Amino acid sequence: MPNQKDRVTATDLPARAGTGLLAAPVIDRVREYALSLPARASEIERLGHIPGDVIDGLKSTGLLRAALPPSLGGVEMTVPQITRAVDLLAEGDASVAWCAAVALNLALATVSLPVEVFAELFPDPDLITATVLPPTGRAVRQGGGYLLSGRWTYGSGITHADRVMAGFRTPQGTPRIAVFDASHVCLTDTWNTTGLRGTGSHDFEVAGLFVPERHTFELGPTSAREVPLHLRADNLALKMAGVPLGIGRSALNAAKEILAVKRSALPRPGIPADLAHAESLIGAADAYVYSTLEDAWAAQAAGLTPERGTAALARRFAHRACREAVQLLYDAVGSAAVYTERTPLDRCLRDVITAGRHVASSEKILDEVGDLRLGGEPSSPHI
């Protein structure tokens, strides 16, 4: 580990103008930063949000700039690289990983807004955005924009966000996304959950907030501007597969350490087999996810369209396989697993259960992809 004086900070990263970052050093910094997270995990869960210094450390990795082009100080990481970075973070703390993944949805604004408008909204490349896309807000026309009102749920990262991207419907019923300062929202303390407590995914609302039309955009194909692969909207959900993989690996490492100490006096003979089974489940999920993402990325880079549904199946499998693995490990460790200050196993189990409730990995994925394979057309944007 480097000395504190050698640690990279956000101010050491490229500014808005100039060359972008390289992917490999960013992943190296993410890996180092993730090693510090287990020591803060209990605090993050207890607080129900991510402390400011932990957010500063996340910014210092450069990962949050993966949603910016090199011209704005960003880094063109591939989807497999971004997913691995999220995976590494989740091994340290799932809430940090989840919020980092959500913050990368800034790509929607990057490719949808004119460059000058984006610079107006995001003068600092390290500003963090909370994103809720369902158009639950409503708006009326006023002058050159909208008076926006509404309440949004699952505002992951809203407690530390600088900007918000929130879906709403125009008076004509057309869905759009509004971008505004997070200081305008009113939070409602609703995130009293089983897992991912540190994400602070509370409800939030605004009432009669004026948003200039230029600070809104339609979610969908944009202008003739060429969109880099790493910023394409259809790639955004893929990175979420890293969350269960990292949680599973955290639980596996903890269980190995605990069980190795009492190897000669295990309470039942099947425990080593359960440990091995859990490792195989996590390994299978890892191989499925990353081989699928690499194939999809290679197809896109060649100008081809990847097979629809495959990445969604891999993501869903990762959630279910890692959930089964963590439960096996929890049971193998026994009563010691319930002590949240001694092992991460209880938190891992709760986090992986909560993460698996996300619509992008729901049971409906199987129905949608199965119907797609039979010639149907899925309605889910996550396929």
Secondary structure, 3 states (H helix, E strand, C coil): CCCHHHCCCHHHCCCCCCCCCCHHHHHHHHHHHHCCCHHHHHHHHHHCCCCHHHHHHHHHHCHHHHHCCHHHCCCCCCHHHHHHHHHHHHHHCHHHHHHHHHHHHHHHHHHHCCHHHHHHHCCCCCCCEEEEEEEEEEEEEECCEEEEEEEEEEECCCCCCCEEEEEEECCCCCEEEEEEEHHHCEEECCCCCCCCHHHCCEEEEEEEEEEEHHHEECCCCCCCCCCCHHHCHHHHHHHHHHHHHHHHHHHHHHHHHHHHHCHHHCCCCCHHHHHHHHHHHHHHHHHHHHHHHHHHHHHHHCCCCCCCCHHHHHHHHHHHHHHHHHHHHHHHHHHHHHCCCCCCHHHHHHHHHHHCCCHHHCCHHHHHHHHHHCCCCCCCCCC
